[in-house]
């Protein structure tokens, strides 16, 4: 087995897990974390540890770590901060392999806390304990249904792994995933990083065969040189997207008291990340939206973008955004124009963006999509308006005149068109090995109407973005990644 | 590298906190960074001879490691066209500078409209980092620079040239040839390697690095600051 995978197995894939500081008091974290673990359906064994309780939530409670039979892979520590060091000593004596300290009140509070953190790191080092935290909100491995978290967040199994120096940023991203049917593989709220650091988790996620995309939220980096060295190695294998908090002076003040580490100079960090091939993003939404695209989209061979739209304004905005993001909105070759002339209305745009001007009727969107994907001068596509007819058809069906005036046939046809196009996008992507990034006004209210066309794409791991700008940024990000890999491989 | 190590050791031993401009350029030149044609003259006679060898017009600069901001101290004369002008400039500079100089640097007058900056900085987080960007008097106002953590690969150096907003000045510009990117890249890589190999070099500032009309870059001013280990 890969030594990195082996090293991290007790932390992320424990067979046995002790909750030190488990509580019967539902107002305490020692209760909440245990409850989340149990209700998440953890596949390993859970040993609650509390000297005063015989049983909590139906589980036998152990008075101490020493009283637990057999090996303990992971101990989650949720005791008051003055007890943390002695619990850690117990873990060491007991031969616990990995420890996650949820307890806060260390480096983030001042110098005294910082020196306790050093002591924590020393014990971990000497006791060969893989130690995460302190002051972290917990960790997740969906594969073994381990939801050892303070928050009741239960993402589905997916291909994204996330390390976050803020628990609530991590929670936000996973919740967005739940909303859009995007699963996660592993998550860790790395807290103050007294021992294990963000770059250690990056290295692990890089080696983890179940992880395909890596996201990171970072406020402070303790060893920048090591960070970029590790991140650079990982980024050659898998896309790494990073959001840096505390880039401004105001944000920086907030982080200095937050995770207890000072932020490094922004310009230098930005360039060092670029050098490492890490994709730096500007916000939580982009971290998720751009990251997800790498799961299913093939990488484009270049940056020549085709834009296909059912309406003018969306196409214009997409073209503007595409240029801004560094894509080339290339002219259409005469052959492509001739082919589109065969079935599009005479007044179609005849340029890129291709505006079908006729909505999606008669499968024209799908036919146009095929023509553009087949064009060797186009590397990737932005498709605008997918799922547009579905909600309209639904409205027609709910109208008082339905099914008179032949509305039943019209509505059915509209729905069919959308569903058929959605269903074929993925196979077309695979066939041509070109990305198709979708964006549609229908995405803004897809939950309300239960838009099945967009759901078909979501089930395939493709998000339909709510703005053309976002679709352009996603395609540009894929193209930049492709360029990065090309450059590094040609060396 | 032994010669360069010795050069630095000698400077440190003499209590220097930096190499003089002349020494800085000699140092950089040995790593393949192109520098101006120049000669350190001890007296007027040597200066005249140097100017004759280099060819007018020339530039005169007082040279000593402690003179890190020569222009502000009025110790630079540019565009000296003949011996007569040289005599006057030499007299003025030596008078203003006083005794504590190594000599007067007689340098070619470089023609070229494009001024760049190349540097080495040591960051507490990232260690030695190379900087490249728009040079000259606007450097600090526009802050159009790119950084890379040393060591640099060829593609890192290439990316730096592409990354600055003013990257078009590396293309053909107002009748001047496109910049020699290979030489630029090699210089950036070399600066990064110096950062790794010479912990006693604190920082390097090459500003301006001028692109000659034929596209070849040349370090017109350079400063290597030192720190005792």
Interface residues (C-beta under 8 A of the other chain):
Chain A: X221 X223 X224 X225 X228 X264 X265 X267 X268 X269 X271 X272 X274 X275 X487 X488 X491
Chain B: X123 X124 X125 X126 X127 X129 X143 X145 X146 X147 X148 X149 X153 X154 X155 X156 X159 X163
